[in-house]
């Protein structure tokens, strides 16, 4: 029996698909009278001769192309059996894609007004949801001629957009509030990120429906990791290391492994840190040379602090440790030097 017209439908839930093209490859010779069936959760973008001509909503639609049944077979002979009147149908899912995950792969540096060192590093995670708002715009600007466009094709792009807005908002908020206040107001921050991202999503034909911050907390990165990431200068690094030693000494009189700066150093040890560093500053300005210096030394020091006491470079201290002249304990990737070891070194 001769083919007169087609019935096109895509009976799929499209749980992970955003767009599905018919046909998946090549072009279709949809003829006058062909039917397109669209479900409630779908829209169809109809394209002919490479142009997006219409968007079909739910229901049954009769389409009109230049392909006249039976006659098109004769015309096709002049085009190597290829129809000269091309048409494509793009099924677009209009469902809301919910519970999409986002998270900060690296901590975000923010100001921490009036607390500790005045800086903080925050990490967060949560969920967001979105849906297609303009099917024709999304297909023409984002999807192109792909046969199937899935969540995996756009998710990284959306997360990058959201992380950019999060970082921007935290930077603005940090100028007015400290970290503890920000952590306690995640709902307002989430609303702020959503408002900032609406325009960027709309430019893609999408709508950001919800954005939630599930957790916002200080980073647990160590001082060494943060310095390796280029997020700490030498002075701040030395301060965090000093705070490390103090907190560990308070927890364990005998010392131990697992010293971490995290961002806790920026949240509550401002006064104690100042007292710790005061001894180092006094040592540096004291008259009388090296013999008088040890009087203001902390009980436990980093190589940088020991270098300040000895008025040499940190590299000189590390060279003395490597040569065995200065006794030090290696904890993880860091060294700690006791006051007694430094005094013995000065006497030798």
KOLDRENKE-710532 format. One record per residue (C-alpha): residue number from 1; residue in one letter; x, y, z. Coordinates in nm, 4 decimals, padded with zeros to 6 digits. Layout:
R   pos   code         c1         c2         c3
R   NUM      A          X          Y          Z
...
// end
This chain:
R   pos   code         c1         c2         c3
R     1      X    00.0000    00.0000    00.0000
R     2      X    00.1338    00.3431   -00.0904
R     3      X    00.2495    00.5646    00.1939
R     4      X    00.0146    00.8650    00.2177
R     5      X    00.0996    01.0416    00.5459
R     6      X    00.2807    00.9866    00.8763
R     7      X    00.1858    00.9904    01.2429
R     8      X    00.4697    01.1203    01.4565
R     9      X    00.4749    01.0834    01.8358
R    10      X    00.7309    01.0250    02.1116
R    11      X    00.5665    00.8311    02.3974
R    12      X    00.8503    00.8731    02.6435
R    13      X    00.8619    01.0159    02.9963
R    14      X    01.1839    01.1983    02.8976
R    15      X    01.3114    01.1753    03.2556
R    16      X    01.6691    01.2486    03.1505
R    17      X    01.6108    01.3792    02.7989
R    18      X    01.5395    01.7460    02.7411
R    19      X    01.5073    01.7304    02.3615
R    20      X    01.4531    01.4406    02.1182
R    21      X    01.4724    01.4941    01.7405
R    22      X    01.2639    01.3147    01.4771
R    23      X    01.4182    01.1724    01.2728
R    24      X    01.7333    01.1186    01.4789
R    25      X    01.9507    01.1363    01.1648
R    26      X    01.8953    01.2891    00.8258
R    27      X    01.5744    01.4689    00.7300
R    28      X    01.2094    01.3677    00.7170
R    29      X    00.9758    01.3980    00.4176
R    30      X    00.6670    01.4682    00.6270
R    31      X    00.3778    01.5120    00.3884
R    32      X    00.0566    01.7113    00.3759
R    33      X   -00.1801    01.5616    00.6311
R    34      X    00.0885    01.4115    00.8550
R    35      X   -00.0073    01.4118    01.2213
R    36      X    00.2040    01.5142    01.5201
R    37      X    00.0878    01.4011    01.8644
R    38      X    00.2140    01.6044    02.1599
R    39      X    00.1679    01.5047    02.5247
R    40      X    00.0912    01.7367    02.8160
R    41      X    00.4527    01.7386    02.9347
R    42      X    00.5905    01.8092    02.5859
R    43      X    00.6171    02.0813    02.3242
R    44      X    00.7187    02.0310    01.9629
R    45      X    00.9358    02.2678    01.7618
R    46      X    00.8582    02.2201    01.3925
R    47      X    01.1368    02.3081    01.1486
R    48      X    01.1215    02.3209    00.7713
R    49      X    01.4027    02.4083    00.5328
R    50      X    01.6257    02.4686    00.8329
R    51      X    01.3938    02.7300    00.9915
R    52      X    01.1957    02.6990    01.3144
R    53      X    00.8412    02.7751    01.1960
R    54      X    00.6156    02.6918    01.4880
R    55      X    00.5815    02.5450    01.8376
R    56      X    00.3029    02.2908    01.8947
R    57      X    00.1385    02.2440    02.2344
R    58      X   -00.0387    01.9327    02.3722
R    59      X   -00.2784    01.7572    02.1326
R    60      X   -00.2934    01.6302    01.7730
R    61      X   -00.1678    01.8624    01.5005
R    62      X   -00.1866    01.8387    01.1228
R    63      X    00.1220    01.9779    00.9546
R    64      X    00.1623    02.1138    00.6054
R    65      X    00.4856    02.0800    00.4066
R    66      X    00.5568    02.1066    00.0376
R    67      X    00.5693    01.7266    00.0141
R    68      X    00.2537    01.6224   -00.1750
R    69      X    00.1793    01.2487   -00.1303
R    70      X    00.2675    01.0282   -00.4312
R    71      X    00.3804    01.3276   -00.6372
R    72      X    00.6798    01.3787   -00.4074
R    73      X    00.8100    01.0365   -00.5113
R    74      X    00.8285    01.1546   -00.8693
R    75      X    00.9930    01.4851   -00.7716
R    76      X    01.2431    01.2982   -00.5551
R    77      X    01.3807    01.1207   -00.8626
R    78      X    01.5286    01.4514   -00.9706
R    79      X    01.7093    01.4823   -00.6343
R    80      X    01.8636    01.1323   -00.6163
R    81      X    01.5599    00.9997   -00.4253
R    82      X    01.6049    01.2636   -00.1545
R    83      X    01.3089    01.4861   -00.0770
R    84      X    01.3718    01.8505   -00.1672
R    85      X    01.1286    01.9651    00.1052
R    86      X    01.2868    01.8843    00.4412
R    87      X    01.1202    01.8942    00.7801
R    88      X    01.2268    01.8003    01.1329
R    89      X    01.0386    01.7714    01.4585
R    90      X    01.1980    01.8379    01.7986
R    91      X    01.0179    01.7052    02.1056
R    92      X    01.1003    01.9231    02.4081
R    93      X    01.0308    01.8124    02.7652
R    94      X    00.8446    02.0788    02.9647
R    95      X    00.8674    01.8946    03.2952
R    96      X    01.0543    02.0505    03.5847
R    97      X    01.3944    01.8877    03.6315
R    98      X    01.4197    01.8727    04.0106
R    99      X    01.6831    01.7818    04.2700
R   100      X    01.9803    01.8695    04.0499
R   101      X    02.2945    01.8830    04.2643
R   102      X    02.5455    02.1653    04.2984
R   103      X    02.8510    02.2036    04.5206
R   104      X    03.1665    02.4125    04.5556
R   105      X    03.4617    02.2076    04.4226
R   106      X    03.7008    02.4565    04.5871
R   107      X    03.6404    02.6787    04.8912
R   108      X    03.5282    03.0349    04.8239
R   109      X    03.7352    03.3117    04.9820
R   110      X    03.5181    03.5756    05.1518
R   111      X    03.5715    03.8650    05.3868
R   112      X    03.4899    03.8003    05.7534
R   113      X    03.4438    04.1464    05.8961
R   114      X    03.5650    04.1996    06.2529
R   115      X    03.6406    03.8326    06.3232
R   116      X    03.9785    03.6627    06.3522
R   117      X    04.1983    03.7186    06.0474
R   118      X    03.9223    03.9008    05.8596
R   119      X    03.8962    03.6290    05.5927
R   120      X    03.7116    03.2993    05.5661
R   121      X    03.6853    03.0091    05.3252
R   122      X    03.3388    02.8657    05.2738
R   123      X    03.2153    02.5487    05.1093
R   124      X    02.8552    02.4652    05.0321
R   125      X    02.6213    02.2319    04.8484
R   126      X    02.2532    02.2055    04.7698
R   127      X    01.9954    02.1503    04.4962
R   128      X    01.8261    02.3437    04.2191
R   129      X    01.5506    02.2840    03.9640
R   130      X    01.4748    02.4265    03.6199
R   131      X    01.2543    02.3794    03.3160
R   132      X    01.2444    02.4901    02.9537
R   133      X    01.0639    02.8241    02.9243
R   134      X    01.1061    02.8915    02.5503
R   135      X    01.1319    02.5653    02.3500
R   136      X    01.2141    02.7338    02.0190
R   137      X    01.4911    02.9461    02.1697
R   138      X    01.6402    02.6480    02.3523
R   139      X    01.6434    02.4294    02.0407
R   140      X    01.7866    02.6919    01.8066
R   141      X    02.0463    02.8388    02.0459
R   142      X    02.1554    02.5384    02.2523
R   143      X    02.0560    02.2050    02.1001
R   144      X    02.1155    02.2647    01.7293
R   145      X    02.0731    01.9516    01.5202
R   146      X    02.1583    01.6967    01.7919
R   147      X    01.9471    01.3824    01.7869
R   148      X    01.9128    01.3700    02.1646
R   149      X    01.9970    01.6384    02.4198
R   150      X    02.0256    01.5098    02.7771
R   151      X    02.0841    01.6569    03.1232
R   152      X    02.4500    01.5544    03.1086
R   153      X    02.4975    01.7814    02.8052
R   154      X    02.4106    02.0998    02.9934
R   155      X    02.4483    02.0253    03.3657
R   156      X    02.8116    02.1377    03.3946
R   157      X    02.7265    02.4618    03.2173
R   158      X    02.4384    02.5339    03.4557
R   159      X    02.6452    02.4523    03.7646
R   160      X    02.9238    02.6833    03.6467
R   161      X    02.6714    02.9639    03.6028
R   162      X    02.5315    02.9059    03.9522
R   163      X    02.8739    02.8877    04.1201
R   164      X    02.9651    03.2180    03.9585
R   165      X    02.6539    03.3788    04.1088
R   166      X    02.7203    03.2200    04.4499
R   167      X    03.0744    03.3553    04.4598
R   168      X    02.9570    03.6993    04.3520
R   169      X    02.6812    03.7102    04.6161
R   170      X    02.9069    03.5872    04.8980
R   171      X    03.1594    03.8553    04.8059
R   172      X    02.8913    04.1243    04.8268
R   173      X    02.7424    03.9871    05.1489
R   174      X    03.0842    03.9506    05.3160
R   175      X    03.1265    04.3281    05.3003
R   176      X    02.8251    04.3675    05.5293
R   177      X    02.8061    04.0524    05.7434
R   178      X    03.0478    03.8111    05.9024
R   179      X    03.0586    03.4408    05.8208
R   180      X    02.8455    03.3272    06.1154
R   181      X    02.5670    03.5621    06.0080
R   182      X    02.5853    03.4368    05.6493
R   183      X    02.5710    03.0718    05.7565
R   184      X    02.2597    03.1473    05.9590
R   185      X    02.0797    03.3052    05.6635
R   186      X    02.1088    03.0492    05.3848
R   187      X    01.7469    03.0927    05.2719
R   188      X    01.8031    03.4598    05.1897
R   189      X    02.1309    03.3759    05.0145
R   190      X    01.9579    03.1072    04.8086
R   191      X    01.6935    03.3552    04.6973
R   192      X    01.9672    03.6023    04.6047
R   193      X    02.1484    03.3468    04.3866
R   194      X    01.8242    03.2586    04.2083
R   195      X    01.7516    03.6238    04.1301
R   196      X    02.1053    03.6774    03.9994
R   197      X    02.0883    03.3683    03.7745
R   198      X    01.7429    03.4252    03.6229
R   199      X    01.8692    03.6385    03.3341
R   200      X    02.1469    03.3934    03.2409
R   201      X    01.9011    03.1015    03.2360
R   202      X    01.6504    03.3030    03.0320
R   203      X    01.9197    03.3697    02.7694
R   204      X    01.9220    02.9926    02.7070
R   205      X    01.5432    02.9611    02.6956
R   206      X    01.5358    02.8144    03.0488
R   207      X    01.3811    02.9155    03.3798
R   208      X    01.5540    02.8559    03.7146
R   209      X    01.2627    02.7437    03.9327
R   210      X    01.4323    02.6870    04.2687
R   211      X    01.7751    02.7150    04.4265
R   212      X    01.8449    02.5823    04.7760
R   213      X    02.1576    02.5944    04.9893
R   214      X    02.1575    02.2688    05.1837
R   215      X    02.4780    02.3467    05.3736
R   216      X    02.7176    02.6390    05.3997
R   217      X    03.0128    02.5857    05.6320
R   218      X    03.3788    02.6758    05.6904
R   219      X    03.6233    02.4827    05.4754
R   220      X    03.8186    02.2009    05.6401
R   221      X    04.1173    02.2492    05.4100
R   222      X    04.4518    02.2613    05.5904
R   223      X    04.6815    02.5625    05.5769
R   224      X    04.9219    02.3676    05.3538
R   225      X    04.6438    02.2854    05.1040
R   226      X    04.5205    02.6432    05.0955
R   227      X    04.8710    02.7783    05.0405
R   228      X    04.9262    02.5260    04.7590
R   229      X    04.6032    02.6536    04.6001
R   230      X    04.7471    03.0060    04.6064
R   231      X    04.4792    03.1301    04.8458
R   232      X    04.7088    03.2306    05.1339
R   233      X    05.0067    03.4622    05.1449
R   234      X    05.3070    03.3755    05.3610
R   235      X    05.2080    03.6007    05.6512
R   236      X    04.8541    03.4576    05.6774
R   237      X    04.9904    03.1060    05.6348
R   238      X    05.2308    03.1547    05.9289
R   239      X    04.9457    03.2855    06.1444
R   240      X    04.7249    02.9866    06.0667
R   241      X    05.0130    02.7504    06.1414
R   242      X    05.0636    02.9199    06.4783
R   243      X    04.6933    02.8797    06.5524
R   244      X    04.7237    02.5117    06.4554
R   245      X    04.9926    02.4498    06.7123
R   246      X    04.7992    02.6306    06.9850
R   247      X    04.4756    02.4405    06.9290
R   248      X    04.6534    02.1066    06.9141
R   249      X    04.8485    02.1814    07.2300
R   250      X    04.5234    02.2641    07.4077
R   251      X    04.3693    01.9333    07.3001
R   252      X    04.6728    01.7136    07.3528
R   253      X    04.9520    01.8112    07.5860
R   254      X    05.1811    01.5508    07.4314
R   255      X    05.1337    01.6805    07.0781
R   256      X    05.0116    01.4691    06.7901
R   257      X    04.9232    01.4430    06.4238
R   258      X    04.6329    01.5869    06.2315
R   259      X    04.7041    01.9566    06.2715
R   260      X    04.4632    02.1481    06.0459
R   261      X    04.4044    02.5169    06.0062
R   262      X    04.0697    02.4954    05.8308
R   263      X    03.8809    02.8172    05.8545
R   264      X    03.8178    02.7813    06.2262
R   265      X    04.1274    02.9943    06.2675
R   266      X    03.9389    03.2775    06.1061
R   267      X    03.6272    03.2353    06.3180
R   268      X    03.7259    03.2427    06.6813
R   269      X    04.0949    03.2604    06.7659
R   270      X    04.1673    03.6245    06.6909
R   271      X    04.2617    03.7293    07.0449
R   272      X    04.4545    03.4121    07.1247
R   273      X    04.6384    03.4354    06.7945
R   274      X    04.7444    03.7906    06.8703
R   275      X    04.8899    03.6764    07.2046
R   276      X    05.0732    03.3926    07.0326
R   277      X    05.2286    03.6192    06.7722
R   278      X    05.3114    03.8905    07.0224
R   279      X    05.5897    03.6774    07.1644
R   280      X    05.7407    03.6386    06.8193
R   281      X    05.7230    04.0127    06.7562
R   282      X    05.8845    04.0866    07.0918
R   283      X    06.1628    03.8433    07.0130
R   284      X    06.2319    04.0080    06.6785
R   285      X    06.2635    04.3560    06.8306
R   286      X    06.4536    04.2608    07.1462
R   287      X    06.8077    04.3933    07.1826
R   288      X    07.0971    04.1745    07.2815
R   289      X    07.1214    03.9386    06.9838
R   290      X    07.0392    03.5698    06.9618
R   291      X    07.1088    03.4910    07.3261
R   292      X    06.8140    03.7063    07.4403
R   293      X    06.5727    03.5851    07.1739
R   294      X    06.4539    03.2547    07.3226
R   295      X    06.2895    03.4255    07.6220
R   296      X    05.9760    03.5083    07.4187
R   297      X    05.9560    03.1869    07.2182
R   298      X    05.6343    02.9793    07.1980
R   299      X    05.6629    02.6241    07.3262
R   300      X    05.5985    02.4852    06.9745
R   301      X    05.6991    02.6568    06.6498
R   302      X    05.6765    02.6147    06.2752
R   303      X    05.9971    02.6530    06.0669
R   304      X    05.8791    03.0017    05.9686
R   305      X    05.8415    03.1037    06.3340
R   306      X    06.1768    02.9534    06.4248
R   307      X    06.3305    03.1499    06.1394
R   308      X    06.1829    03.4703    06.2849
R   309      X    06.3336    03.3927    06.6247
R   310      X    06.6749    03.3149    06.4738
R   311      X    06.6536    03.6072    06.2287
R   312      X    06.7320    03.3836    05.9334
R   313      X    06.5315    03.2542    05.6387
R   314      X    06.2942    02.9606    05.6573
R   315      X    06.5196    02.7827    05.4076
R   316      X    06.8091    02.8092    05.6573
R   317      X    06.5967    02.6446    05.9256
R   318      X    06.4916    02.3629    05.6897
R   319      X    06.8558    02.3087    05.5953
R   320      X    06.9477    02.2744    05.9654
R   321      X    06.6644    02.0234    06.0152
R   322      X    06.7714    01.8200    05.7109
R   323      X    07.1323    01.8163    05.8300
R   324      X    07.0224    01.6905    06.1730
R   325      X    07.1598    01.9959    06.3556
R   326      X    06.8129    02.1115    06.4613
R   327      X    06.5753    01.8535    06.6015
R   328      X    06.2163    01.8734    06.4728
R   329      X    05.9171    01.6434    06.4561
R   330      X    05.7535    01.5827    06.1185
R   331      X    05.3741    01.5673    06.1373
R   332      X    05.2194    01.4845    05.8029
R   333      X    05.3931    01.7172    05.5564
R   334      X    05.4815    01.9776    05.8218
R   335      X    05.7545    02.0205    06.0813
R   336      X    05.7138    02.1352    06.4412
R   337      X    06.0069    02.2553    06.6533
R   338      X    05.9964    02.2656    07.0325
R   339      X    06.1371    02.5538    07.2329
R   340      X    06.3868    02.3166    07.4000
R   341      X    06.5175    02.1942    07.0618
R   342      X    06.5761    02.5490    06.9444
R   343      X    06.7537    02.6416    07.2684
R   344      X    06.9791    02.3341    07.2350
R   345      X    07.0548    02.4355    06.8776
R   346      X    07.1573    02.7860    06.9883
R   347      X    07.3875    02.6435    07.2566
R   348      X    07.5626    02.3992    07.0219
// end
